[in-house]
Amino acid sequence: MYALTDKIYSFCVCSVKVLGLMLAAFLFAGSFLVTSYSTDMESQTVLFRADNPLWNLLGIAVFSVIFIPAVRRRKVRTNRLLFLTLGWCCFAGAFLIVFGRTAPAADGMSVYAAAGELAVGQTAVISPDNSYFSYYPQQIGLVCFYEIGIRLWNLLPFEIPAYHMIKCVNVLGACGILFFQQRTVQLLWHNERLDCIYLILAGLNLPFLMYTSFIYGEIPSFAFMAAGLYCLLCFLGDRETGSGWRQALYAVVCFSMGVALRKNNLIFVIAVLIVALLQYLRDRKGVVLMFALLCGVCAFGVLPGIRKVYELRAGNYLRSGVPAAAYFAMGMQDVPGSRCGGWYNGYNFEVYQEAGLDGDAAAAVSREAIRERLEDFKENPGYAVKFYLRKHISQWADGTYASRQATLSSFGGRGRVLQSLYEGPLSRFFIEYGNFYQNMLYLGFVVFSIVSCKGMFSGIRKQDGRGNGDGNTGERLTDSLPLWVGLIGVLGGFLFHMVWEANSRYILLYSLAMLPYSAWGIGRIMLRKTDCPL
């Protein structure tokens, strides 16, 4: 029995390695050859541009020079660099708060306004009709988070809008992401030079810093996910001690909070559950199974639980909202005048509204639209390939991750420099910078995946009694599934957003999940092999 479960476990590890390499190569090829961008901030139309490979190679070379101090200094000071990186994050966030003048808009404005009403005791927004939550009840967790913050903010003697407080929370969340991911890199590889490479790579992520002014759930939700992934690795690496239980509980709380603030984080939770269950099958540790059950119940139950509390508080109820089938149907559409094929075009909202807010009726209409679209793809396979290739490029080859579009709305005139960054000449430089940075990120991811796949042959030699070439007969780190939990989440996100509503903003969090792997890959390029083992 144990031999069978070991084979299943090894097969899953090898499958993740191969799929990871395929994804990394696909992402790098797309980003290296094509850039997706937007220049017209009024229509925000998605444009495509073929890239010059020599120009992109130059960009990679320039970025590589930046990492030289971290890999060539005789003594590196990780804590000092961590302090500087966190300080830079706080400075950039404060600068954008003061001078960026970003205001909530679209869904972010709806969530913020509802939280403001609930914070002063008005519960009319909790209604099955004529309410934002009639359509999108999955936002109730983010509303709860904002309401708590606004209630506390209202106790202070300030006349400043509460969304500035939310930006400050986002800055703290960005610092939390940097801190816990750096600790994750340290936990995995125990190499201070790789820690430094990660911190430099994360600190150079300007679109990520711009998102600290975005009034929505991206940054705080991923801060909880980053903390949860770190606690998970601590738990699975030390599950015999009492502290392991605490780490497991911390992970459950963090994952549940991450899902509450952004439901799409269930993709990462599913990756965690897959890894935990496979670890249980191999090791037969009941504590791992109990963690998986508790994590699944809490993560999948947190939003229904919050929703029920609000319904009881308001003495009303909320509908099930826009059905998933409407999002899948919209993700297959190529409507003239929309930003890009598969992006938001209003279909999901309209079909639900036309169905009289009847989720089952809207789902039936959407399934018929999906069936018709599949027939179109079947009759025109070349068009289908082109459609999904463009949908992929529009999301994963945008090095800015729609950071300008997301933070475009302002409550007053911006300064000349920042306005130029959004819609003037500086926007071109920002787009180019994002493209170079993304190429470097994906290159590191590719190198990590290649070396990991090479490790499969070492594993075969080890099983044959010949070792892995360095005298080490223990399990390689890359043969342990917990290392791959973030990558499994990225794989899930890639597949999900190929069929769901598209937007390059959604890809930001998956790019953050790649950072630890990319840092290792960049280290392998710039360090000696013996200094950067797996």
C-alpha positions as CSV (number, residue, x, y, z in Angstrom):
1,M,0.0,0.0,0.0
2,Y,2.8,2.4,0.9
3,A,4.6,1.6,-2.3
4,L,1.5,2.5,-4.3
5,T,1.0,5.8,-2.5
6,D,4.7,6.7,-2.9
7,K,4.3,6.0,-6.7
8,I,1.2,8.2,-6.8
9,Y,3.0,11.0,-4.9
10,S,6.0,10.8,-7.2
11,F,3.8,10.8,-10.3
12,C,2.1,13.9,-9.0
13,V,5.4,15.7,-8.3
14,C,6.7,14.8,-11.8
15,S,3.5,16.0,-13.4
16,V,3.6,19.3,-11.6
17,K,7.3,19.7,-12.7
18,V,6.5,19.0,-16.4
19,L,3.4,21.2,-16.4
20,G,5.3,23.9,-14.6
21,L,8.0,23.8,-17.3
22,M,5.5,23.9,-20.1
23,L,3.7,26.9,-18.5
24,A,6.9,28.8,-17.8
25,A,8.1,28.3,-21.4
26,F,4.7,29.4,-22.7
27,L,4.6,32.5,-20.5
28,F,8.2,33.5,-21.3
29,A,7.7,33.0,-25.1
30,G,4.6,35.1,-25.1
31,S,6.0,37.9,-23.0
32,F,9.4,37.9,-24.9
33,L,7.8,38.1,-28.3
34,V,4.7,40.2,-27.7
35,T,3.6,43.0,-25.4
36,S,0.0,43.7,-24.4
37,Y,-0.7,47.3,-23.4
38,S,-3.1,50.1,-23.4
39,T,-2.5,53.8,-24.3
40,D,-6.0,55.2,-24.5
41,M,-7.2,55.4,-20.9
42,E,-10.7,56.4,-21.9
43,S,-11.5,53.3,-23.8
44,Q,-8.7,51.2,-22.2
45,T,-8.6,49.2,-25.4
46,V,-6.1,46.3,-25.2
47,L,-3.4,46.6,-27.9
48,F,-0.7,44.2,-29.0
49,R,2.8,44.8,-30.2
50,A,5.5,42.5,-31.6
51,D,8.7,42.9,-29.7
52,N,12.3,43.1,-30.9
53,P,14.1,40.1,-29.3
54,L,17.4,42.0,-29.2
55,W,15.8,44.9,-27.4
56,N,14.3,42.5,-24.9
57,L,17.6,40.7,-24.4
58,L,19.2,44.1,-23.6
59,G,16.4,44.7,-21.1
60,I,17.2,41.4,-19.4
61,A,20.9,42.3,-19.3
62,V,20.2,45.6,-17.7
63,F,18.0,44.0,-15.0
64,S,20.7,41.3,-14.4
65,V,23.3,44.0,-13.6
66,I,21.1,45.2,-10.8
67,F,21.4,41.8,-9.0
68,I,25.2,41.8,-9.2
69,P,25.8,43.5,-5.8
70,A,23.6,40.8,-4.1
71,V,25.6,37.9,-5.6
72,R,29.1,39.3,-5.7
73,R,29.5,40.9,-2.2
74,R,31.5,38.7,0.2
75,K,29.0,39.3,2.9
76,V,25.3,40.0,2.4
77,R,23.1,41.5,5.0
78,T,19.6,40.2,4.4
79,N,18.0,41.9,7.3
80,R,19.4,45.3,6.3
81,L,18.1,44.8,2.7
82,L,14.7,43.6,4.0
83,F,14.5,46.8,6.1
84,L,15.4,48.9,3.0
85,T,12.9,47.1,0.8
86,L,10.1,47.5,3.3
87,G,11.1,51.2,3.7
88,W,11.0,51.7,-0.1
89,C,7.6,50.0,-0.2
90,C,6.3,52.4,2.5
91,F,7.8,55.4,0.8
92,A,6.3,54.5,-2.6
93,G,3.0,53.8,-1.1
94,A,3.0,57.1,0.9
95,F,4.0,59.0,-2.3
96,L,1.1,57.6,-4.2
97,I,-1.3,58.3,-1.4
98,V,-0.3,61.9,-1.3
99,F,0.4,62.7,-4.9
100,G,-1.4,59.8,-6.8
101,R,-4.8,61.1,-5.6
102,T,-6.5,57.8,-6.6
103,A,-10.2,57.4,-5.8
104,P,-12.3,54.3,-5.7
105,A,-14.1,53.5,-8.9
106,A,-16.3,50.8,-10.5
107,D,-16.6,47.7,-8.3
108,G,-14.2,49.2,-5.8
109,M,-16.5,52.2,-5.4
110,S,-19.6,50.0,-5.0
111,V,-17.9,48.0,-2.3
112,Y,-16.5,51.0,-0.5
113,A,-19.8,52.9,-0.6
114,A,-21.7,49.9,0.8
115,A,-19.2,49.5,3.6
116,G,-19.6,53.2,4.4
117,E,-23.4,52.8,4.7
118,L,-23.1,49.7,6.9
119,A,-20.6,51.4,9.1
120,V,-23.2,54.0,10.1
121,G,-25.9,51.5,10.6
122,Q,-27.7,51.6,7.3
123,T,-28.5,48.1,6.1
124,A,-30.5,48.8,3.0
125,V,-27.7,47.5,0.8
126,I,-28.4,44.0,2.1
127,S,-31.3,43.4,-0.2
128,P,-32.3,40.9,-2.9
129,D,-33.2,43.6,-5.4
130,N,-31.8,47.0,-6.5
131,S,-28.5,46.4,-4.7
132,Y,-24.9,45.8,-5.8
133,F,-25.1,42.6,-3.7
134,S,-28.1,41.4,-5.6
135,Y,-25.6,40.7,-8.4
136,Y,-22.3,40.2,-6.6
137,P,-22.8,38.7,-3.1
138,Q,-19.3,37.3,-3.2
139,Q,-18.0,40.8,-2.3
140,I,-19.6,40.6,1.1
141,G,-16.3,39.6,2.8
142,L,-14.4,42.6,1.4
143,V,-17.3,44.8,2.5
144,C,-17.0,43.4,6.1
145,F,-13.3,44.1,6.1
146,Y,-13.8,47.7,4.9
147,E,-16.7,48.2,7.3
148,I,-14.5,47.3,10.3
149,G,-11.8,49.7,9.1
150,I,-14.3,52.5,8.4
151,R,-15.9,52.2,11.8
152,L,-12.5,52.5,13.5
153,W,-11.6,55.4,11.2
154,N,-14.9,57.2,12.1
155,L,-13.9,57.3,15.7
156,L,-11.0,59.6,14.9
157,P,-11.3,63.4,14.7
158,F,-10.6,63.5,10.9
159,E,-12.5,64.8,8.0
160,I,-10.3,62.8,5.6
161,P,-12.2,60.2,3.4
162,A,-11.8,56.7,4.7
163,Y,-10.4,55.3,1.5
164,H,-7.1,57.0,2.3
165,M,-7.0,54.7,5.4
166,I,-7.7,51.7,3.1
167,K,-4.6,52.8,1.0
168,C,-2.5,52.8,4.2
169,V,-3.8,49.3,4.9
170,N,-2.8,48.2,1.4
171,V,0.7,49.5,2.0
172,L,0.9,47.5,5.2
173,G,-0.4,44.5,3.2
174,A,2.3,45.0,0.5
175,C,4.9,45.0,3.3
176,G,3.4,41.8,4.7
177,I,3.7,40.1,1.3
178,L,7.4,41.1,1.0
179,F,8.1,39.9,4.6
180,F,6.4,36.5,4.4
181,Q,7.6,35.7,0.9
182,Q,11.2,36.6,2.0
183,R,10.7,34.3,5.0
184,T,9.4,31.6,2.6
185,V,12.5,31.9,0.4
186,Q,14.7,31.6,3.5
187,L,12.7,28.6,4.8
188,L,13.0,26.8,1.5
189,W,16.6,27.4,0.5
190,H,18.5,28.7,3.6
191,N,20.5,31.0,1.3
192,E,20.9,34.7,2.1
193,R,22.0,35.5,-1.4
194,L,18.7,34.1,-2.7
195,D,16.9,36.1,-0.1
196,C,18.5,39.3,-1.4
197,I,17.7,38.4,-5.0
198,Y,14.1,38.0,-4.0
199,L,14.0,41.3,-2.2
200,I,15.5,43.2,-5.1
201,L,13.2,41.5,-7.6
202,A,10.1,42.3,-5.4
203,G,11.3,45.9,-4.8
204,L,11.6,46.5,-8.5
205,N,8.0,45.4,-9.1
206,L,6.5,48.9,-9.8
207,P,3.1,47.7,-10.9
208,F,2.7,45.9,-7.6
209,L,3.6,49.1,-5.7
210,M,1.1,51.1,-7.8
211,Y,-1.6,48.7,-6.7
212,T,-1.3,49.9,-3.1
213,S,-3.5,52.8,-4.1
214,F,-6.1,50.5,-5.6
215,I,-9.3,50.4,-3.5
216,Y,-10.1,46.7,-3.8
217,G,-9.1,43.4,-2.3
218,E,-6.0,42.4,-4.4
219,I,-3.2,43.5,-2.0
220,P,-4.7,42.7,1.5
221,S,-6.1,39.3,0.2
222,F,-2.7,38.2,-1.1
223,A,-1.0,39.4,2.1
224,F,-3.1,36.8,4.0
225,M,-2.3,34.2,1.3
226,A,1.4,34.8,1.5
227,A,1.3,34.5,5.3
228,G,-0.8,31.4,5.0
229,L,1.6,29.7,2.5
230,Y,4.6,30.5,4.8
231,C,2.7,29.0,7.8
232,L,1.8,25.9,5.7
233,L,5.4,25.2,4.9
234,C,6.4,25.6,8.5
235,F,3.6,23.2,9.5
236,L,4.4,20.5,6.9
237,G,8.1,20.8,7.7
238,D,7.6,20.5,11.5
239,R,4.4,18.7,12.1
240,E,5.6,16.6,15.1
241,T,5.8,19.6,17.5
242,G,3.2,21.6,19.3
243,S,4.2,24.7,17.4
244,G,3.2,22.8,14.2
245,W,-0.4,22.9,15.3
246,R,-0.2,26.7,15.9
247,Q,1.2,27.1,12.4
248,A,-1.6,25.0,11.0
249,L,-4.2,27.1,12.7
250,Y,-2.5,30.3,11.5
251,A,-2.6,29.0,8.0
252,V,-6.3,28.2,8.2
253,V,-7.1,31.7,9.5
254,C,-5.0,33.3,6.8
255,F,-6.4,31.3,3.9
256,S,-9.9,31.9,5.1
257,M,-9.2,35.7,5.3
258,G,-7.7,35.6,1.8
259,V,-10.8,34.0,0.4
260,A,-13.1,36.3,2.3
261,L,-11.4,39.3,0.7
262,R,-11.1,37.8,-2.8
263,K,-13.0,34.7,-3.7
264,N,-10.7,33.7,-6.6
265,N,-8.1,32.8,-3.9
266,L,-10.0,29.6,-3.6
267,I,-7.7,28.5,-6.5
268,F,-4.7,28.7,-4.1
269,V,-6.7,27.0,-1.3
270,I,-7.6,24.1,-3.7
271,A,-3.8,23.8,-4.4
272,V,-3.2,23.7,-0.7
273,L,-5.8,20.9,-0.2
274,I,-4.4,18.9,-3.0
275,V,-0.9,19.0,-1.5
276,A,-2.1,18.3,2.0
277,L,-4.1,15.3,1.0
278,L,-1.3,13.8,-1.0
279,Q,1.1,14.4,1.9
280,Y,-1.4,12.5,4.1
281,L,-1.6,9.6,1.7
282,R,2.2,9.3,1.7
283,D,3.0,10.0,5.3
284,R,-0.2,8.8,7.0
285,K,-0.1,11.7,9.5
286,G,-3.6,12.3,10.8
287,V,-2.8,15.9,11.8
288,V,-2.3,16.7,8.1
289,L,-5.7,15.2,7.2
290,M,-7.3,17.2,10.0
291,F,-5.6,20.4,8.7
292,A,-7.0,19.7,5.2
293,L,-10.5,19.2,6.5
294,L,-10.5,22.3,8.7
295,C,-8.9,24.4,6.0
296,G,-11.5,23.3,3.4
297,V,-14.5,23.9,5.7
298,C,-13.3,27.3,6.8
299,A,-12.1,28.6,3.4
300,F,-15.3,27.4,1.6
301,G,-17.6,28.4,4.4
302,V,-16.2,31.9,5.3
303,L,-18.2,33.8,2.7
304,P,-21.5,32.1,3.2
305,G,-21.0,32.6,7.0
306,I,-20.3,36.4,6.6
307,R,-23.3,36.6,4.2
308,K,-25.6,34.9,6.8
309,V,-24.5,37.3,9.5
310,Y,-25.3,40.3,7.4
311,E,-28.7,38.9,6.4
312,L,-29.6,38.4,10.1
313,R,-28.4,41.9,10.9
314,A,-30.5,43.4,8.1
315,G,-33.5,41.2,8.5
316,N,-33.3,40.5,4.8
317,Y,-31.7,38.1,2.4
318,L,-29.4,38.2,-0.6
319,R,-29.8,36.3,-3.9
320,S,-27.3,33.8,-5.2
321,G,-26.0,36.5,-7.7
322,V,-24.7,36.3,-11.2
323,P,-24.2,32.6,-12.0
324,A,-20.8,31.2,-12.9
325,A,-22.1,30.1,-16.3
326,A,-22.5,33.8,-17.2
327,Y,-18.8,34.5,-16.5
328,F,-17.8,31.4,-18.6
329,A,-20.0,32.6,-21.5
330,M,-18.6,36.1,-21.3
331,G,-15.1,34.6,-21.3
332,M,-15.8,33.1,-24.7
333,Q,-17.2,36.2,-26.4
334,D,-15.5,38.6,-28.8
335,V,-17.8,41.6,-28.8
336,P,-16.9,44.5,-31.1
337,G,-15.9,47.6,-29.1
338,S,-14.9,45.6,-26.0
339,R,-11.4,45.8,-24.6
340,C,-10.4,42.4,-25.8
341,G,-12.0,39.0,-26.5
342,G,-13.0,37.3,-23.2
343,W,-12.8,40.5,-21.2
344,Y,-15.7,42.2,-19.3
345,N,-18.3,43.4,-21.7
346,G,-21.4,43.6,-19.5
347,Y,-22.9,40.3,-20.6
348,N,-22.9,38.6,-17.2
349,F,-24.7,41.6,-15.6
350,E,-27.2,42.0,-18.5
351,V,-28.2,38.4,-18.8
352,Y,-28.8,38.2,-15.0
353,Q,-30.8,41.4,-15.1
354,E,-32.9,40.3,-18.1
355,A,-33.7,37.1,-16.3
356,G,-35.3,39.1,-13.5
357,L,-32.4,38.2,-11.1
358,D,-33.2,34.6,-11.5
359,G,-29.9,32.7,-11.2
360,D,-31.2,29.5,-12.7
361,A,-32.8,31.2,-15.7
362,A,-29.6,33.3,-16.3
363,A,-27.5,30.1,-16.1
364,A,-29.7,28.4,-18.7
365,V,-29.4,31.3,-21.1
366,S,-25.6,31.4,-20.5
367,R,-25.2,27.6,-21.1
368,E,-27.0,28.0,-24.4
369,A,-24.6,30.9,-25.3
370,I,-21.7,28.6,-24.4
371,R,-23.0,25.8,-26.6
372,E,-23.4,28.1,-29.5
373,R,-19.9,29.5,-29.1
374,L,-18.5,26.0,-28.9
375,E,-20.2,25.3,-32.2
376,D,-18.5,28.4,-33.7
377,F,-15.1,27.2,-32.4
378,K,-15.7,23.7,-33.8
379,E,-16.5,25.1,-37.2
380,N,-13.6,27.6,-37.2
381,P,-10.7,25.9,-35.2
382,G,-8.2,28.4,-36.5
383,Y,-10.3,31.3,-35.2
384,A,-10.6,29.5,-31.8
385,V,-6.9,29.1,-31.5
386,K,-6.4,32.8,-32.4
387,F,-9.1,33.9,-29.9
388,Y,-7.6,32.1,-27.0
389,L,-4.0,33.0,-27.9
390,R,-5.0,36.7,-27.9
391,K,-6.9,36.2,-24.6
392,H,-3.8,34.6,-23.1
393,I,-1.5,37.4,-24.4
394,S,-3.8,40.1,-23.2
395,Q,-3.5,38.9,-19.7
396,W,-0.1,37.3,-19.2
397,A,2.0,39.6,-21.5
398,D,1.0,42.9,-19.9
399,G,3.9,43.8,-17.7
400,T,1.9,46.6,-16.1
401,Y,-0.9,44.3,-15.0
402,A,-3.4,47.0,-15.8
403,S,-2.0,49.0,-12.9
404,R,-2.6,52.4,-14.6
405,Q,-6.2,51.4,-15.6
406,A,-7.0,50.2,-12.1
407,T,-5.7,53.3,-10.4
408,L,-6.8,55.8,-13.0
409,S,-9.7,57.4,-11.2
410,S,-8.7,60.4,-9.1
411,F,-10.4,62.9,-6.8
412,G,-8.5,65.8,-8.2
413,G,-5.9,66.8,-10.7
414,R,-2.7,64.9,-10.6
415,G,0.7,66.5,-10.9
416,R,2.2,66.8,-14.4
417,V,4.7,63.9,-13.9
418,L,2.1,61.4,-12.6
419,Q,-0.4,62.5,-15.2
420,S,2.2,61.8,-17.8
421,L,2.8,58.3,-16.3
422,Y,-0.9,57.5,-16.8
423,E,-1.6,59.1,-20.2
424,G,1.4,60.9,-21.4
425,P,4.9,60.1,-22.7
426,L,6.0,58.5,-19.4
427,S,3.4,55.8,-19.9
428,R,5.5,54.5,-22.7
429,F,8.5,54.1,-20.4
430,F,6.3,52.5,-17.8
431,I,5.0,49.9,-20.3
432,E,8.5,49.2,-21.5
433,Y,9.8,48.8,-17.9
434,G,7.0,46.4,-17.1
435,N,7.8,44.4,-20.2
436,F,11.4,44.1,-19.2
437,Y,10.6,43.2,-15.6
438,Q,8.1,40.6,-16.7
439,N,10.7,39.0,-19.1
440,M,13.1,38.8,-16.1
441,L,10.4,37.3,-13.9
442,Y,9.4,34.6,-16.4
443,L,13.1,33.9,-17.3
444,G,13.8,33.0,-13.7
445,F,10.7,30.9,-13.6
446,V,11.8,29.0,-16.7
447,V,15.3,28.3,-15.2
448,F,13.8,27.1,-12.0
449,S,11.5,24.8,-13.9
450,I,14.2,23.4,-16.2
451,V,16.6,22.6,-13.3
452,S,13.7,21.0,-11.3
453,C,12.8,18.8,-14.3
454,K,16.5,17.8,-14.6
455,G,16.2,16.7,-11.0
456,M,13.7,14.0,-12.0
457,F,16.6,12.1,-13.6
458,S,18.6,12.4,-10.4
459,G,15.6,10.9,-8.6
460,I,15.6,7.9,-11.0
461,R,19.3,7.3,-10.4
462,K,18.7,7.5,-6.7
463,Q,16.0,4.9,-6.8
464,D,18.3,2.7,-8.8
465,G,20.9,2.9,-5.9
466,R,23.3,5.2,-7.7
467,G,22.5,8.3,-5.7
468,N,22.1,11.8,-7.2
469,G,25.7,12.5,-7.9
470,D,26.5,14.5,-4.7
471,G,26.4,11.7,-2.2
472,N,23.0,12.7,-0.9
473,T,20.5,9.9,-0.6
474,G,17.8,11.9,1.1
475,E,14.7,13.4,-0.6
476,R,15.4,16.3,-2.8
477,L,13.5,19.5,-2.0
478,T,11.9,19.5,-5.5
479,D,10.6,16.0,-4.8
480,S,8.5,17.4,-2.0
481,L,5.0,18.7,-3.0
482,P,4.8,21.5,-0.5
483,L,7.5,23.4,-2.5
484,W,5.1,23.4,-5.4
485,V,2.0,24.6,-3.8
486,G,2.4,28.2,-5.1
487,L,3.1,26.9,-8.6
488,I,0.0,24.6,-8.5
489,G,-2.0,27.7,-7.7
490,V,-0.4,29.5,-10.7
491,L,-1.3,26.6,-12.9
492,G,-4.9,26.6,-11.6
493,G,-5.1,30.4,-12.2
494,F,-3.8,30.0,-15.8
495,L,-6.5,27.4,-16.6
496,F,-9.2,29.3,-14.8
497,H,-8.7,32.6,-16.5
498,M,-8.5,31.0,-19.9
499,V,-12.1,30.1,-19.5
500,W,-13.3,32.8,-17.1
501,E,-13.6,36.5,-17.5
502,A,-10.2,37.9,-18.6
503,N,-8.2,40.8,-17.2
504,S,-4.5,41.4,-16.8
505,R,-5.3,42.8,-13.3
506,Y,-6.2,39.3,-12.2
507,I,-2.7,38.0,-13.2
508,L,-0.9,40.3,-10.7
509,L,-1.4,37.9,-7.8
510,Y,-0.1,34.9,-9.8
511,S,2.9,36.9,-10.8
512,L,3.5,37.5,-7.1
513,A,3.2,33.8,-6.4
514,M,6.0,33.2,-9.0
515,L,8.5,35.5,-7.2
516,P,10.1,32.9,-4.9
517,Y,10.6,30.5,-7.8
518,S,11.9,33.2,-10.1
519,A,14.3,34.5,-7.4
520,W,15.8,31.0,-7.3
521,G,16.1,30.8,-11.1
522,I,17.8,34.2,-11.3
523,G,20.1,33.0,-8.6
524,R,21.0,29.9,-10.6
525,I,21.9,32.1,-13.5
526,M,24.1,34.4,-11.5
527,L,25.6,32.2,-8.8
528,R,27.7,29.1,-9.0
529,K,25.8,25.8,-9.0
530,T,27.1,24.8,-5.6
531,D,25.8,28.1,-4.2
532,C,22.3,27.6,-5.5
533,P,21.3,23.9,-5.0
534,L,17.8,22.4,-5.1
